[in-house]
Amino acid sequence: MNKTQILKEYDQYTDSWGLIQDNNQQDTSGNGIRYTTEALIVFKKYDLLDNTQRQRFITALDRCEIQTSLLMKTPFNSFGYQANDDIT
């Protein structure tokens, strides 16, 4: 599988916020930070992380940040949850 094919596969699992999800329905699962981080590791390991991809990951994760090093599970707390595990 070449770089273009791999990126195309990941695009199918990218939601409207730019986070990688566990389904290809474009729905935010609430675990996008986890899957996005795993994808980032894969991209780095296999030398797929160019400037465009790097910025894509930064933008997606920045949407979840409410203060430095404190992330919500979804961008802008889109589900409105207030449980302890909704902010990591």
N, C-alpha and C positions, 0 to 999 in steps of 0.2 A: 504494500500500500504506500503510495507516495504522499508527499506533504499536502497537496491539494485535496486528495481523497480523505485524508485524516481530518483536515480542517472542515471539509464538507460534512463529515459525520458529526463532528462536534456542533456545527451550526444547527443541526436538526434538534439538538438538545439544549439550545440556548433560548431562554425566555425573553420576554419583552424588556426586561431590565438588564439583560446582558449576562445573567448568571446561568451557569450550566445546571441542568435539572436531571432528574432520574426518569423523565418521560419525554416524549417528543410532541407533547400537546401544547407547548408554549405556556404551560401553567407554572406558576411559582409554587414549589413544593414546600418551602420553608427550610429546605436543606441546601439551598443554592450556594451558600458560602462554602460548605463542605465540598460539594461537587466541583465548584469553580476552583477551589484550592487544589483539589486532586488533579484537575485538568491542567492547572498551571504547572504542577510538578511534572506531569507527563510531557507537556510542551517543552519545558526546560530540559528534561532528560534526553529527549529525542531531537533537540535543536530546532524546534518549531516556533520558538519564541522570538519573533522579530519585533521591531518597534511598534508595528500596527497591533499585533496580538498583545504585547505588553500593555499598551495604552487601553486596549479593550478590557483587560482584566482589572487594571487600575480604576477605570471608570465604573465598572460594575461593582467592585468592592467599595469604592468611595461612596456610592449611593446608600450603602448599608451602615456607614460610619456615623455615629451620633456625637462622638468626641474621640480624640486621639486614642487608638487601640481599643475602642469599645464599639462593637458592631451589633446591629439588630439582625435577626435571622432573615428578614426580607427588607428590601429597599423602602425607606420612608415608613417602616413599620406597617406595611400595607394590610396586614391582617388585624392590626390593632390589639394584639395580644399583650398582656401584662404579666405573664408568668415569668418565673426566675430564669427559665432557659430561653426566653425570647430575646434576651440581650446577652451577648457573649463577649 
